[in-house]
Amino acid sequence: MNRNFPQFQNRLAKSLLAVMLTMHLFALLPVFSQEAAAAAEPVVSQNVSALDLYKQGGAFMHILLVCSIGTIAVAVYCFIQIAAKKMAPSPLVDQVNSAMAARDVNSAYSACKANASSYGKVMTGALLKVNFDRDLANKVSMMDAAAEALDEEEHRQMVWVNYLNIFATLAPMVGLLGTVWGMIEAFDKLATTSGDPKELAGGIKIAMVTTAGGLIVGIPAMFFYFFFRDKLQGVMTSVQKHASFAIDILSGEIRLQGAEEPAASNVEEAAGE
């Protein structure tokens, strides 16, 4: 049951994320009612739907819709991709540690090369620097190679996370631009007509729709940006620890409990690689 509990957590988290993003998509603009009344006329209530507000927002709402869809797509991708079990799978880590304890560099390299995870890529670069003729199996060069591969992997993943930051910054600015543009049109219409305050109020209301839409898109995008940025840093720290541990095992600074001494033929064979 303990083994199935993390799977249950992942399914629950995915379901919650799907619900949140679906609500965000369908609630691009809130549905609210507006009451318009004249001094000598009875009160008339109007129900304005989100679709009506979307149409009233003009062309700027199309840009916000694209930002909204982009936010959802990138958030789902990051949720699937940025995970410890995917970037540093436990079976691979255990297999590499066992091979390192036996100084079977070829097996460790083959396992990492066949795995597309971040840990596999980091260890692939480090294992290419193994040299048993040098001190601690050339540990310094292995650590440098692992650090370079780790930086490359973090940068590759941060490209996707930064898209969320772009949407979080772009959406409110587009909304503000739409508001300014709408207010310019409203005042221009007021200047060329009889000057009815109702027309000015209606024009300003329509102009403010884009600001609301920009905030509705930008706030979740900013939340997901900080969430996945911190999560990525935590996962990459875990990858670094696993890689350092494996290198320490190979260099002899750490010995796994129950590990046997490597045969001399294996050591000589690994040193000749």
Long-range contacts (C-beta under 8 A, 24 or more apart in sequence): 13-79, 14-79, 17-75, 17-76, 17-79, 20-220, 21-72, 21-75, 21-76, 24-68, 24-71, 24-72, 24-216, 24-220, 25-68, 25-69, 25-72, 26-50, 27-216, 28-54, 28-64, 28-65, 28-68, 28-213, 28-216, 28-217, 29-53, 29-54, 29-57, 29-209, 29-212, 29-213, 29-216, 30-212, 30-216, 34-205, 36-198, 53-209, 54-213, 56-206, 56-209, 57-178, 57-206, 57-209, 57-210, 57-213, 58-178, 58-181, 58-182, 58-210, 60-174, 60-175, 60-177, 60-178, 60-181, 60-210, 60-213, 61-178, 61-209, 61-210, 61-213, 63-174, 64-171, 64-174, 64-175, 64-210, 64-213, 64-214, 64-217, 67-167, 67-170, 67-171, 67-174, 67-217, 67-221, 68-171, 68-217, 70-163, 70-167, 71-164, 71-167, 71-168, 71-217, 71-220, 71-221, 71-224, 74-160, 74-163, 74-164, 74-167, 74-224, 75-164, 75-224, 75-228, 77-160, 78-160, 78-161, 78-164, 78-224, 78-228, 79-228, 81-157, 81-160, 82-157, 82-161, 82-228, 82-231, 82-232, 82-235, 83-235, 84-235, 84-238, 86-117, 87-117, 87-118, 87-119, 87-153, 87-235, 87-236, 87-239, 88-117, 88-118, 88-119, 88-235, 88-238, 88-239, 88-242, 89-115, 89-117, 89-119, 92-117, 92-119, 92-120, 93-119, 93-242, 93-246, 96-123, 96-246, 97-245, 97-246, 97-249, 97-256, 98-256, 100-246, 100-247, 100-249, 100-250, 101-249, 101-255, 101-256, 101-259, 102-259, 102-260, 102-262, 102-266, 103-132, 103-250, 103-262, 103-266, 103-267, 103-270, 104-262, 104-266, 104-270, 105-130, 105-250, 105-270, 105-273, 106-270, 106-273, 108-246, 118-150, 118-153, 118-157, 118-235, 118-236, 118-239, 119-239, 119-242, 119-243, 121-149, 121-152, 121-153, 122-146, 122-149, 122-150, 122-153, 122-239, 122-240, 122-243, 123-243, 123-246, 124-149, 125-149, 126-243, 126-246, 126-247, 130-250, 130-270, 130-273, 131-271, 132-267, 132-270, 132-271, 133-271, 136-251, 136-252, 136-253, 137-250, 137-251, 137-252, 139-247, 139-248, 139-250, 139-251, 139-253, 142-247, 142-250, 142-251, 143-244, 143-247, 146-240, 146-243, 146-244, 146-247, 150-236, 150-239, 150-240, 150-243, 153-236, 153-239, 154-232, 154-233, 154-236, 157-232, 157-236, 158-229, 158-232, 161-225, 161-228, 161-229, 161-232, 162-225, 164-221, 164-222, 164-224, 164-225, 164-228, 165-221, 165-222, 165-225, 167-217, 167-218, 167-221, 168-218, 168-219, 168-221, 168-222, 168-225, 169-218, 170-218, 171-213, 171-214, 171-215, 171-217, 171-218, 171-221, 172-211, 172-214, 172-215, 172-217, 172-218, 173-214, 174-210, 174-214, 175-210, 175-211, 175-212, 175-213, 175-214, 175-215, 175-217, 175-218, 176-210, 176-211, 176-214, 177-210, 178-207, 178-209, 178-210, 178-211, 178-213, 178-214, 179-207, 179-208, 179-210, 179-211, 180-207, 181-207, 182-206, 182-207, 182-208, 182-209, 182-210, 183-207
